[in-house]
Amino acid sequence: MKIAHVLICTLILSFAATPFALAETATTAATTTTDDAKKAKSKECSAQADAKGLHGKERKKFREQCKHAK
């Protein structure tokens, strides 16, 4: 009888935890996509700064403006 109760409780807890596991996976995928987009934008801005021959504070200022531009 105890084994049946343990199995039933395990099944109930497994089904109860499933939405949390699925939500975490979706959040992780969305975060990865956002991070990839930020990295791509950062590289694009660096390439533009290189093309303009910017260095030091001018480069930093340009990159910040470029990354935050829509």
PDB file of N, H, CA, C and O in Angstrom:
ATOM      1  N   MET A   1       0.808  -1.183   0.000  1.00  0.00           N
ATOM      2  CA  MET A   1       0.000   0.000   0.000  1.00  0.00           C
ATOM      3  C   MET A   1       0.855   1.253   0.000  1.00  0.00           C
ATOM      4  O   MET A   1       0.524   2.221  -0.684  1.00  0.00           O
ATOM      5  N   LYS A   2       1.953   1.257   0.755  1.00  0.00           N
ATOM      6  H   LYS A   2       2.222   0.470   1.310  1.00  0.00           H
ATOM      7  CA  LYS A   2       2.824   2.416   0.814  1.00  0.00           C
ATOM      8  C   LYS A   2       3.476   2.696  -0.542  1.00  0.00           C
ATOM      9  O   LYS A   2       3.625   3.854  -0.933  1.00  0.00           O
ATOM     10  N   ILE A   3       3.855   1.664  -1.241  1.00  0.00           N
ATOM     11  H   ILE A   3       3.734   0.723  -0.924  1.00  0.00           H
ATOM     12  CA  ILE A   3       4.493   1.826  -2.550  1.00  0.00           C
ATOM     13  C   ILE A   3       3.532   2.490  -3.519  1.00  0.00           C
ATOM     14  O   ILE A   3       3.946   3.347  -4.300  1.00  0.00           O
ATOM     15  N   ALA A   4       2.286   2.125  -3.490  1.00  0.00           N
ATOM     16  H   ALA A   4       1.950   1.429  -2.855  1.00  0.00           H
ATOM     17  CA  ALA A   4       1.279   2.724  -4.364  1.00  0.00           C
ATOM     18  C   ALA A   4       1.127   4.209  -4.052  1.00  0.00           C
ATOM     19  O   ALA A   4       1.003   5.020  -4.969  1.00  0.00           O
ATOM     20  N   HIS A   5       1.135   4.570  -2.793  1.00  0.00           N
ATOM     21  H   HIS A   5       1.235   3.911  -2.048  1.00  0.00           H
ATOM     22  CA  HIS A   5       1.015   5.972  -2.401  1.00  0.00           C
ATOM     23  C   HIS A   5       2.226   6.773  -2.871  1.00  0.00           C
ATOM     24  O   HIS A   5       2.089   7.895  -3.358  1.00  0.00           O
ATOM     25  N   VAL A   6       3.397   6.191  -2.721  1.00  0.00           N
ATOM     26  H   VAL A   6       3.508   5.279  -2.325  1.00  0.00           H
ATOM     27  CA  VAL A   6       4.621   6.862  -3.158  1.00  0.00           C
ATOM     28  C   VAL A   6       4.596   7.076  -4.675  1.00  0.00           C
ATOM     29  O   VAL A   6       4.954   8.153  -5.151  1.00  0.00           O
ATOM     30  N   LEU A   7       4.187   6.086  -5.415  1.00  0.00           N
ATOM     31  H   LEU A   7       3.896   5.211  -5.028  1.00  0.00           H
ATOM     32  CA  LEU A   7       4.120   6.203  -6.865  1.00  0.00           C
ATOM     33  C   LEU A   7       3.101   7.261  -7.296  1.00  0.00           C
ATOM     34  O   LEU A   7       3.361   8.055  -8.199  1.00  0.00           O
ATOM     35  N   ILE A   8       1.955   7.259  -6.648  1.00  0.00           N
ATOM     36  H   ILE A   8       1.743   6.614  -5.914  1.00  0.00           H
ATOM     37  CA  ILE A   8       0.921   8.250  -6.973  1.00  0.00           C
ATOM     38  C   ILE A   8       1.420   9.658  -6.669  1.00  0.00           C
ATOM     39  O   ILE A   8       1.234  10.566  -7.478  1.00  0.00           O
ATOM     40  N   CYS A   9       2.044   9.848  -5.528  1.00  0.00           N
ATOM     41  H   CYS A   9       2.196   9.110  -4.870  1.00  0.00           H
ATOM     42  CA  CYS A   9       2.587  11.167  -5.168  1.00  0.00           C
ATOM     43  C   CYS A   9       3.671  11.609  -6.151  1.00  0.00           C
ATOM     44  O   CYS A   9       3.738  12.779  -6.527  1.00  0.00           O
ATOM     45  N   THR A  10       4.499  10.682  -6.556  1.00  0.00           N
ATOM     46  H   THR A  10       4.444   9.731  -6.250  1.00  0.00           H
ATOM     47  CA  THR A  10       5.554  10.993  -7.525  1.00  0.00           C
ATOM     48  C   THR A  10       4.956  11.440  -8.853  1.00  0.00           C
ATOM     49  O   THR A  10       5.413  12.418  -9.444  1.00  0.00           O
ATOM     50  N   LEU A  11       3.945  10.734  -9.319  1.00  0.00           N
ATOM     51  H   LEU A  11       3.574   9.939  -8.839  1.00  0.00           H
ATOM     52  CA  LEU A  11       3.287  11.111 -10.570  1.00  0.00           C
ATOM     53  C   LEU A  11       2.644  12.488 -10.473  1.00  0.00           C
ATOM     54  O   LEU A  11       2.767  13.302 -11.389  1.00  0.00           O
ATOM     55  N   ILE A  12       1.968  12.746  -9.377  1.00  0.00           N
ATOM     56  H   ILE A  12       1.868  12.086  -8.633  1.00  0.00           H
ATOM     57  CA  ILE A  12       1.302  14.040  -9.192  1.00  0.00           C
ATOM     58  C   ILE A  12       2.333  15.163  -9.187  1.00  0.00           C
ATOM     59  O   ILE A  12       2.137  16.186  -9.843  1.00  0.00           O
ATOM     60  N   LEU A  13       3.416  14.983  -8.461  1.00  0.00           N
ATOM     61  H   LEU A  13       3.575  14.151  -7.928  1.00  0.00           H
ATOM     62  CA  LEU A  13       4.464  16.008  -8.410  1.00  0.00           C
ATOM     63  C   LEU A  13       5.142  16.197  -9.767  1.00  0.00           C
ATOM     64  O   LEU A  13       5.500  17.318 -10.128  1.00  0.00           O
ATOM     65  N   SER A  14       5.318  15.128 -10.507  1.00  0.00           N
ATOM     66  H   SER A  14       5.027  14.217 -10.213  1.00  0.00           H
ATOM     67  CA  SER A  14       5.920  15.221 -11.828  1.00  0.00           C
ATOM     68  C   SER A  14       5.061  16.065 -12.762  1.00  0.00           C
ATOM     69  O   SER A  14       5.572  16.930 -13.475  1.00  0.00           O
ATOM     70  N   PHE A  15       3.767  15.814 -12.757  1.00  0.00           N
ATOM     71  H   PHE A  15       3.352  15.112 -12.178  1.00  0.00           H
ATOM     72  CA  PHE A  15       2.862  16.593 -13.611  1.00  0.00           C
ATOM     73  C   PHE A  15       2.744  18.039 -13.138  1.00  0.00           C
ATOM     74  O   PHE A  15       2.585  18.950 -13.949  1.00  0.00           O
ATOM     75  N   ALA A  16       2.821  18.243 -11.845  1.00  0.00           N
ATOM     76  H   ALA A  16       2.950  17.503 -11.185  1.00  0.00           H
ATOM     77  CA  ALA A  16       2.726  19.601 -11.301  1.00  0.00           C
ATOM     78  C   ALA A  16       3.960  20.421 -11.666  1.00  0.00           C
ATOM     79  O   ALA A  16       3.852  21.632 -11.862  1.00  0.00           O
ATOM     80  N   ALA A  17       5.118  19.795 -11.760  1.00  0.00           N
ATOM     81  H   ALA A  17       5.205  18.812 -11.601  1.00  0.00           H
ATOM     82  CA  ALA A  17       6.366  20.506 -12.047  1.00  0.00           C
ATOM     83  C   ALA A  17       6.594  20.717 -13.539  1.00  0.00           C
ATOM     84  O   ALA A  17       7.441  21.531 -13.905  1.00  0.00           O
ATOM     85  N   THR A  18       5.884  20.029 -14.404  1.00  0.00           N
ATOM     86  H   THR A  18       5.196  19.367 -14.107  1.00  0.00           H
ATOM     87  CA  THR A  18       6.099  20.125 -15.848  1.00  0.00           C
ATOM     88  C   THR A  18       5.984  21.546 -16.395  1.00  0.00           C
ATOM     89  O   THR A  18       6.852  21.941 -17.172  1.00  0.00           O
ATOM     90  N   PRO A  19       4.978  22.337 -16.043  1.00  0.00           N
ATOM     91  CA  PRO A  19       4.892  23.700 -16.587  1.00  0.00           C
ATOM     92  C   PRO A  19       6.106  24.559 -16.242  1.00  0.00           C
ATOM     93  O   PRO A  19       6.527  25.394 -17.042  1.00  0.00           O
ATOM     94  N   PHE A  20       6.667  24.353 -15.050  1.00  0.00           N
ATOM     95  H   PHE A  20       6.325  23.674 -14.400  1.00  0.00           H
ATOM     96  CA  PHE A  20       7.836  25.125 -14.651  1.00  0.00           C
ATOM     97  C   PHE A  20       9.045  24.761 -15.502  1.00  0.00           C
ATOM     98  O   PHE A  20       9.815  25.641 -15.887  1.00  0.00           O
ATOM     99  N   ALA A  21       9.218  23.513 -15.793  1.00  0.00           N
ATOM    100  H   ALA A  21       8.593  22.798 -15.480  1.00  0.00           H
ATOM    101  CA  ALA A  21      10.329  23.074 -16.624  1.00  0.00           C
ATOM    102  C   ALA A  21      10.185  23.615 -18.044  1.00  0.00           C
ATOM    103  O   ALA A  21      11.166  24.054 -18.644  1.00  0.00           O
ATOM    104  N   LEU A  22       8.984  23.584 -18.577  1.00  0.00           N
ATOM    105  H   LEU A  22       8.187  23.227 -18.090  1.00  0.00           H
ATOM    106  CA  LEU A  22       8.748  24.095 -19.929  1.00  0.00           C
ATOM    107  C   LEU A  22       8.935  25.604 -19.988  1.00  0.00           C
ATOM    108  O   LEU A  22       9.478  26.111 -20.969  1.00  0.00           O
ATOM    109  N   ALA A  23       8.506  26.327 -18.975  1.00  0.00           N
ATOM    110  H   ALA A  23       8.065  25.914 -18.178  1.00  0.00           H
ATOM    111  CA  ALA A  23       8.657  27.780 -18.940  1.00  0.00           C
ATOM    112  C   ALA A  23      10.126  28.163 -18.887  1.00  0.00           C
ATOM    113  O   ALA A  23      10.532  29.133 -19.527  1.00  0.00           O
ATOM    114  N   GLU A  24      10.918  27.430 -18.148  1.00  0.00           N
ATOM    115  H   GLU A  24      10.588  26.642 -17.629  1.00  0.00           H
ATOM    116  CA  GLU A  24      12.346  27.716 -18.055  1.00  0.00           C
ATOM    117  C   GLU A  24      13.019  27.529 -19.403  1.00  0.00           C
ATOM    118  O   GLU A  24      13.882  28.325 -19.772  1.00  0.00           O
ATOM    119  N   THR A  25      12.650  26.507 -20.138  1.00  0.00           N
ATOM    120  H   THR A  25      11.949  25.860 -19.838  1.00  0.00           H
ATOM    121  CA  THR A  25      13.223  26.261 -21.454  1.00  0.00           C
ATOM    122  C   THR A  25      12.888  27.396 -22.409  1.00  0.00           C
ATOM    123  O   THR A  25      13.761  27.847 -23.150  1.00  0.00           O
ATOM    124  N   ALA A  26      11.667  27.862 -22.412  1.00  0.00           N
ATOM    125  H   ALA A  26      10.957  27.496 -21.810  1.00  0.00           H
ATOM    126  CA  ALA A  26      11.265  28.952 -23.290  1.00  0.00           C
ATOM    127  C   ALA A  26      11.994  30.238 -22.931  1.00  0.00           C
ATOM    128  O   ALA A  26      12.410  30.979 -23.822  1.00  0.00           O
ATOM    129  N   THR A  27      12.155  30.512 -21.657  1.00  0.00           N
ATOM    130  H   THR A  27      11.817  29.910 -20.933  1.00  0.00           H
ATOM    131  CA  THR A  27      12.864  31.713 -21.214  1.00  0.00           C
ATOM    132  C   THR A  27      14.323  31.652 -21.625  1.00  0.00           C
ATOM    133  O   THR A  27      14.879  32.658 -22.068  1.00  0.00           O
ATOM    134  N   THR A  28      14.945  30.510 -21.491  1.00  0.00           N
ATOM    135  H   THR A  28      14.494  29.693 -21.132  1.00  0.00           H
ATOM    136  CA  THR A  28      16.339  30.349 -21.876  1.00  0.00           C
ATOM    137  C   THR A  28      16.514  30.581 -23.370  1.00  0.00           C
ATOM    138  O   THR A  28      17.476  31.233 -23.777  1.00  0.00           O
ATOM    139  N   ALA A  29      15.621  30.072 -24.186  1.00  0.00           N
ATOM    140  H   ALA A  29      14.839  29.543 -23.856  1.00  0.00           H
ATOM    141  CA  ALA A  29      15.709  30.263 -25.635  1.00  0.00           C
ATOM    142  C   ALA A  29      15.546  31.730 -25.997  1.00  0.00           C
ATOM    143  O   ALA A  29      16.259  32.227 -26.869  1.00  0.00           O
ATOM    144  N   ALA A  30      14.632  32.428 -25.354  1.00  0.00           N
ATOM    145  H   ALA A  30      14.053  32.023 -24.646  1.00  0.00           H
ATOM    146  CA  ALA A  30      14.414  33.847 -25.635  1.00  0.00           C
ATOM    147  C   ALA A  30      15.631  34.663 -25.221  1.00  0.00           C
ATOM    148  O   ALA A  30      16.015  35.598 -25.923  1.00  0.00           O
ATOM    149  N   THR A  31      16.234  34.325 -24.104  1.00  0.00           N
ATOM    150  H   THR A  31      15.922  33.566 -23.533  1.00  0.00           H
ATOM    151  CA  THR A  31      17.419  35.036 -23.631  1.00  0.00           C
ATOM    152  C   THR A  31      18.577  34.829 -24.588  1.00  0.00           C
ATOM    153  O   THR A  31      19.310  35.773 -24.881  1.00  0.00           O
ATOM    154  N   THR A  32      18.752  33.622 -25.076  1.00  0.00           N
ATOM    155  H   THR A  32      18.156  32.855 -24.838  1.00  0.00           H
ATOM    156  CA  THR A  32      19.831  33.329 -26.012  1.00  0.00           C
ATOM    157  C   THR A  32      19.655  34.132 -27.292  1.00  0.00           C
ATOM    158  O   THR A  32      20.629  34.675 -27.812  1.00  0.00           O
ATOM    159  N   THR A  33      18.444  34.218 -27.805  1.00  0.00           N
ATOM    160  H   THR A  33      17.652  33.776 -27.382  1.00  0.00           H
ATOM    161  CA  THR A  33      18.174  34.980 -29.013  1.00  0.00           C
ATOM    162  C   THR A  33      18.485  36.454 -28.790  1.00  0.00           C
ATOM    163  O   THR A  33      19.073  37.097 -29.661  1.00  0.00           O
ATOM    164  N   THR A  34      18.105  36.995 -27.649  1.00  0.00           N
ATOM    165  H   THR A  34      17.628  36.473 -26.942  1.00  0.00           H
ATOM    166  CA  THR A  34      18.370  38.393 -27.327  1.00  0.00           C
ATOM    167  C   THR A  34      19.866  38.638 -27.218  1.00  0.00           C
ATOM    168  O   THR A  34      20.369  39.636 -27.735  1.00  0.00           O
ATOM    169  N   ASP A  35      20.582  37.741 -26.553  1.00  0.00           N
ATOM    170  H   ASP A  35      20.173  36.931 -26.133  1.00  0.00           H
ATOM    171  CA  ASP A  35      22.027  37.884 -26.413  1.00  0.00           C
ATOM    172  C   ASP A  35      22.716  37.843 -27.768  1.00  0.00           C
ATOM    173  O   ASP A  35      23.643  38.614 -28.014  1.00  0.00           O
ATOM    174  N   ASP A  36      22.273  36.952 -28.651  1.00  0.00           N
ATOM    175  H   ASP A  36      21.520  36.326 -28.451  1.00  0.00           H
ATOM    176  CA  ASP A  36      22.851  36.860 -29.988  1.00  0.00           C
ATOM    177  C   ASP A  36      22.622  38.146 -30.769  1.00  0.00           C
ATOM    178  O   ASP A  36      23.512  38.598 -31.488  1.00  0.00           O
ATOM    179  N   ALA A  37      21.448  38.736 -30.638  1.00  0.00           N
ATOM    180  H   ALA A  37      20.724  38.368 -30.054  1.00  0.00           H
ATOM    181  CA  ALA A  37      21.141  39.984 -31.333  1.00  0.00           C
ATOM    182  C   ALA A  37      22.014  41.119 -30.812  1.00  0.00           C
ATOM    183  O   ALA A  37      22.493  41.944 -31.590  1.00  0.00           O
ATOM    184  N   LYS A  38      22.223  41.162 -29.489  1.00  0.00           N
ATOM    185  H   LYS A  38      21.834  40.492 -28.857  1.00  0.00           H
ATOM    186  CA  LYS A  38      23.076  42.201 -28.902  1.00  0.00           C
ATOM    187  C   LYS A  38      24.520  42.052 -29.375  1.00  0.00           C
ATOM    188  O   LYS A  38      25.181  43.045 -29.682  1.00  0.00           O
ATOM    189  N   LYS A  39      25.005  40.824 -29.433  1.00  0.00           N
ATOM    190  H   LYS A  39      24.468  40.018 -29.184  1.00  0.00           H
ATOM    191  CA  LYS A  39      26.375  40.592 -29.896  1.00  0.00           C
ATOM    192  C   LYS A  39      26.535  40.996 -31.350  1.00  0.00           C
ATOM    193  O   LYS A  39      27.545  41.591 -31.726  1.00  0.00           O
ATOM    194  N   ALA A  40      25.545  40.676 -32.167  1.00  0.00           N
ATOM    195  H   ALA A  40      24.724  40.192 -31.862  1.00  0.00           H
ATOM    196  CA  ALA A  40      25.601  41.030 -33.587  1.00  0.00           C
ATOM    197  C   ALA A  40      25.608  42.543 -33.758  1.00  0.00           C
ATOM    198  O   ALA A  40      26.367  43.071 -34.570  1.00  0.00           O
ATOM    199  N   LYS A  41      24.769  43.246 -32.999  1.00  0.00           N
ATOM    200  H   LYS A  41      24.152  42.818 -32.339  1.00  0.00           H
ATOM    201  CA  LYS A  41      24.700  44.705 -33.071  1.00  0.00           C
ATOM    202  C   LYS A  41      26.022  45.309 -32.608  1.00  0.00           C
ATOM    203  O   LYS A  41      26.506  46.270 -33.206  1.00  0.00           O
ATOM    204  N   SER A  42      26.601  44.761 -31.563  1.00  0.00           N
ATOM    205  H   SER A  42      26.208  43.980 -31.077  1.00  0.00           H
ATOM    206  CA  SER A  42      27.870  45.245 -31.043  1.00  0.00           C
ATOM    207  C   SER A  42      28.986  45.087 -32.085  1.00  0.00           C
ATOM    208  O   SER A  42      29.795  45.993 -32.282  1.00  0.00           O
ATOM    209  N   LYS A  43      29.017  43.936 -32.739  1.00  0.00           N
ATOM    210  H   LYS A  43      28.359  43.200 -32.579  1.00  0.00           H
ATOM    211  CA  LYS A  43      30.031  43.712 -33.786  1.00  0.00           C
ATOM    212  C   LYS A  43      29.828  44.669 -34.955  1.00  0.00           C
ATOM    213  O   LYS A  43      30.793  45.187 -35.516  1.00  0.00           O
ATOM    214  N   GLU A  44      28.572  44.899 -35.318  1.00  0.00           N
ATOM    215  H   GLU A  44      27.787  44.479 -34.862  1.00  0.00           H
ATOM    216  CA  GLU A  44      28.261  45.819 -36.413  1.00  0.00           C
ATOM    217  C   GLU A  44      28.743  47.227 -36.069  1.00  0.00           C
ATOM    218  O   GLU A  44      29.336  47.906 -36.908  1.00  0.00           O
ATOM    219  N   CYS A  45      28.491  47.660 -34.846  1.00  0.00           N
ATOM    220  H   CYS A  45      28.009  47.109 -34.164  1.00  0.00           H
ATOM    221  CA  CYS A  45      28.915  48.993 -34.415  1.00  0.00           C
ATOM    222  C   CYS A  45      30.433  49.098 -34.359  1.00  0.00           C
ATOM    223  O   CYS A  45      30.992  50.142 -34.695  1.00  0.00           O
ATOM    224  N   SER A  46      31.104  48.037 -33.940  1.00  0.00           N
ATOM    225  H   SER A  46      30.651  47.189 -33.667  1.00  0.00           H
ATOM    226  CA  SER A  46      32.570  48.028 -33.916  1.00  0.00           C
ATOM    227  C   SER A  46      33.133  48.142 -35.328  1.00  0.00           C
ATOM    228  O   SER A  46      34.109  48.857 -35.560  1.00  0.00           O
ATOM    229  N   ALA A  47      32.516  47.438 -36.265  1.00  0.00           N
ATOM    230  H   ALA A  47      31.723  46.858 -36.077  1.00  0.00           H
ATOM    231  CA  ALA A  47      32.972  47.502 -37.652  1.00  0.00           C
ATOM    232  C   ALA A  47      32.792  48.913 -38.215  1.00  0.00           C
ATOM    233  O   ALA A  47      33.648  49.408 -38.948  1.00  0.00           O
ATOM    234  N   GLN A  48      31.676  49.555 -37.869  1.00  0.00           N
ATOM    235  H   GLN A  48      30.981  49.153 -37.273  1.00  0.00           H
ATOM    236  CA  GLN A  48      31.448  50.926 -38.332  1.00  0.00           C
ATOM    237  C   GLN A  48      32.472  51.875 -37.706  1.00  0.00           C
ATOM    238  O   GLN A  48      32.967  52.779 -38.378  1.00  0.00           O
ATOM    239  N   ALA A  49      32.791  51.677 -36.432  1.00  0.00           N
ATOM    240  H   ALA A  49      32.389  50.942 -35.886  1.00  0.00           H
ATOM    241  CA  ALA A  49      33.793  52.511 -35.764  1.00  0.00           C
ATOM    242  C   ALA A  49      35.165  52.302 -36.399  1.00  0.00           C
ATOM    243  O   ALA A  49      35.918  53.260 -36.575  1.00  0.00           O
ATOM    244  N   ASP A  50      35.494  51.062 -36.742  1.00  0.00           N
ATOM    245  H   ASP A  50      34.883  50.284 -36.599  1.00  0.00           H
ATOM    246  CA  ASP A  50      36.757  50.772 -37.430  1.00  0.00           C
ATOM    247  C   ASP A  50      36.815  51.489 -38.773  1.00  0.00           C
ATOM    248  O   ASP A  50      37.831  52.085 -39.129  1.00  0.00           O
ATOM    249  N   ALA A  51      35.711  51.424 -39.513  1.00  0.00           N
ATOM    250  H   ALA A  51      34.885  50.939 -39.224  1.00  0.00           H
ATOM    251  CA  ALA A  51      35.663  52.057 -40.837  1.00  0.00           C
ATOM    252  C   ALA A  51      35.851  53.573 -40.737  1.00  0.00           C
ATOM    253  O   ALA A  51      36.403  54.192 -41.646  1.00  0.00           O
ATOM    254  N   LYS A  52      35.396  54.164 -39.643  1.00  0.00           N
ATOM    255  H   LYS A  52      34.947  53.661 -38.904  1.00  0.00           H
ATOM    256  CA  LYS A  52      35.543  55.612 -39.443  1.00  0.00           C
ATOM    257  C   LYS A  52      36.885  55.960 -38.811  1.00  0.00           C
ATOM    258  O   LYS A  52      37.230  57.135 -38.686  1.00  0.00           O
ATOM    259  N   GLY A  53      37.641  54.940 -38.413  1.00  0.00           N
ATOM    260  H   GLY A  53      37.361  53.985 -38.514  1.00  0.00           H
ATOM    261  CA  GLY A  53      38.953  55.166 -37.808  1.00  0.00           C
ATOM    262  C   GLY A  53      38.881  55.777 -36.416  1.00  0.00           C
ATOM    263  O   GLY A  53      39.775  56.525 -36.020  1.00  0.00           O
ATOM    264  N   LEU A  54      37.834  55.466 -35.679  1.00  0.00           N
ATOM    265  H   LEU A  54      37.108  54.858 -36.001  1.00  0.00           H
ATOM    266  CA  LEU A  54      37.656  56.036 -34.352  1.00  0.00           C
ATOM    267  C   LEU A  54      38.456  55.264 -33.307  1.00  0.00           C
ATOM    268  O   LEU A  54      38.601  54.044 -33.384  1.00  0.00           O
ATOM    269  N   HIS A  55      38.976  56.020 -32.316  1.00  0.00           N
ATOM    270  H   HIS A  55      38.858  57.011 -32.254  1.00  0.00           H
ATOM    271  CA  HIS A  55      39.744  55.415 -31.227  1.00  0.00           C
ATOM    272  C   HIS A  55      39.390  56.110 -29.926  1.00  0.00           C
ATOM    273  O   HIS A  55      38.893  57.236 -29.927  1.00  0.00           O
ATOM    274  N   GLY A  56      39.649  55.433 -28.819  1.00  0.00           N
ATOM    275  H   GLY A  56      40.052  54.518 -28.818  1.00  0.00           H
ATOM    276  CA  GLY A  56      39.488  56.016 -27.494  1.00  0.00           C
ATOM    277  C   GLY A  56      38.068  56.417 -27.168  1.00  0.00           C
ATOM    278  O   GLY A  56      37.112  55.687 -27.430  1.00  0.00           O
ATOM    279  N   LYS A  57      37.957  57.627 -26.573  1.00  0.00           N
ATOM    280  H   LYS A  57      38.734  58.219 -26.360  1.00  0.00           H
ATOM    281  CA  LYS A  57      36.656  58.107 -26.116  1.00  0.00           C
ATOM    282  C   LYS A  57      35.683  58.300 -27.275  1.00  0.00           C
ATOM    283  O   LYS A  57      34.487  58.045 -27.133  1.00  0.00           O
ATOM    284  N   GLU A  58      36.189  58.748 -28.416  1.00  0.00           N
ATOM    285  H   GLU A  58      37.160  58.955 -28.531  1.00  0.00           H
ATOM    286  CA  GLU A  58      35.309  58.940 -29.579  1.00  0.00           C
ATOM    287  C   GLU A  58      34.692  57.619 -30.015  1.00  0.00           C
ATOM    288  O   GLU A  58      33.504  57.551 -30.328  1.00  0.00           O
ATOM    289  N   ARG A  59      35.508  56.571 -30.031  1.00  0.00           N
ATOM    290  H   ARG A  59      36.473  56.626 -29.776  1.00  0.00           H
ATOM    291  CA  ARG A  59      35.022  55.237 -30.420  1.00  0.00           C
ATOM    292  C   ARG A  59      33.962  54.735 -29.433  1.00  0.00           C
ATOM    293  O   ARG A  59      32.912  54.231 -29.832  1.00  0.00           O
ATOM    294  N   LYS A  60      34.261  54.885 -28.131  1.00  0.00           N
ATOM    295  H   LYS A  60      35.114  55.294 -27.807  1.00  0.00           H
ATOM    296  CA  LYS A  60      33.336  54.430 -27.108  1.00  0.00           C
ATOM    297  C   LYS A  60      31.997  55.164 -27.233  1.00  0.00           C
ATOM    298  O   LYS A  60      30.939  54.537 -27.177  1.00  0.00           O
ATOM    299  N   LYS A  61      32.040  56.463 -27.397  1.00  0.00           N
ATOM    300  H   LYS A  61      32.899  56.973 -27.442  1.00  0.00           H
ATOM    301  CA  LYS A  61      30.820  57.256 -27.527  1.00  0.00           C
ATOM    302  C   LYS A  61      30.032  56.831 -28.767  1.00  0.00           C
ATOM    303  O   LYS A  61      28.814  56.663 -28.707  1.00  0.00           O
ATOM    304  N   PHE A  62      30.733  56.659 -29.888  1.00  0.00           N
ATOM    305  H   PHE A  62      31.722  56.795 -29.937  1.00  0.00           H
ATOM    306  CA  PHE A  62      30.068  56.241 -31.128  1.00  0.00           C
ATOM    307  C   PHE A  62      29.400  54.880 -30.959  1.00  0.00           C
ATOM    308  O   PHE A  62      28.251  54.705 -31.362  1.00  0.00           O
ATOM    309  N   ARG A  63      30.106  53.912 -30.365  1.00  0.00           N
ATOM    310  H   ARG A  63      31.039  54.054 -30.037  1.00  0.00           H
ATOM    311  CA  ARG A  63      29.567  52.561 -30.203  1.00  0.00           C
ATOM    312  C   ARG A  63      28.319  52.573 -29.315  1.00  0.00           C
ATOM    313  O   ARG A  63      27.342  51.891 -29.622  1.00  0.00           O
ATOM    314  N   GLU A  64      28.338  53.340 -28.220  1.00  0.00           N
ATOM    315  H   GLU A  64      29.132  53.895 -27.971  1.00  0.00           H
ATOM    316  CA  GLU A  64      27.173  53.420 -27.344  1.00  0.00           C
ATOM    317  C   GLU A  64      25.963  53.995 -28.089  1.00  0.00           C
ATOM    318  O   GLU A  64      24.850  53.483 -27.969  1.00  0.00           O
ATOM    319  N   GLN A  65      26.190  55.046 -28.845  1.00  0.00           N
ATOM    320  H   GLN A  65      27.094  55.462 -28.943  1.00  0.00           H
ATOM    321  CA  GLN A  65      25.094  55.632 -29.619  1.00  0.00           C
ATOM    322  C   GLN A  65      24.587  54.659 -30.672  1.00  0.00           C
ATOM    323  O   GLN A  65      23.382  54.540 -30.893  1.00  0.00           O
ATOM    324  N   CYS A  66      25.506  53.971 -31.312  1.00  0.00           N
ATOM    325  H   CYS A  66      26.485  54.068 -31.133  1.00  0.00           H
ATOM    326  CA  CYS A  66      25.147  53.010 -32.370  1.00  0.00           C
ATOM    327  C   CYS A  66      24.343  51.837 -31.786  1.00  0.00           C
ATOM    328  O   CYS A  66      23.342  51.425 -32.370  1.00  0.00           O
ATOM    329  N   LYS A  67      24.771  51.308 -30.656  1.00  0.00           N
ATOM    330  H   LYS A  67      25.585  51.643 -30.181  1.00  0.00           H
ATOM    331  CA  LYS A  67      24.090  50.161 -30.050  1.00  0.00           C
ATOM    332  C   LYS A  67      22.681  50.506 -29.583  1.00  0.00           C
ATOM    333  O   LYS A  67      21.796  49.650 -29.590  1.00  0.00           O
ATOM    334  N   HIS A  68      22.470  51.757 -29.176  1.00  0.00           N
ATOM    335  H   HIS A  68      23.189  52.452 -29.170  1.00  0.00           H
ATOM    336  CA  HIS A  68      21.168  52.150 -28.665  1.00  0.00           C
ATOM    337  C   HIS A  68      20.270  52.745 -29.734  1.00  0.00           C
ATOM    338  O   HIS A  68      19.104  53.038 -29.472  1.00  0.00           O
ATOM    339  N   ALA A  69      20.802  52.928 -30.940  1.00  0.00           N
ATOM    340  H   ALA A  69      21.749  52.690 -31.153  1.00  0.00           H
ATOM    341  CA  ALA A  69      19.983  53.442 -32.049  1.00  0.00           C
ATOM    342  C   ALA A  69      19.033  52.350 -32.520  1.00  0.00           C
ATOM    343  O   ALA A  69      19.378  51.168 -32.499  1.00  0.00           O
ATOM    344  N   LYS A  70      17.869  52.736 -32.935  1.00  0.00           N
ATOM    345  H   LYS A  70      17.589  53.696 -32.952  1.00  0.00           H
ATOM    346  CA  LYS A  70      16.873  51.749 -33.394  1.00  0.00           C
ATOM    347  C   LYS A  70      17.035  51.462 -34.856  1.00  0.00           C
ATOM    348  O   LYS A  70      16.287  50.659 -35.414  1.00  0.00           O
TER     349      LYS A  70
END
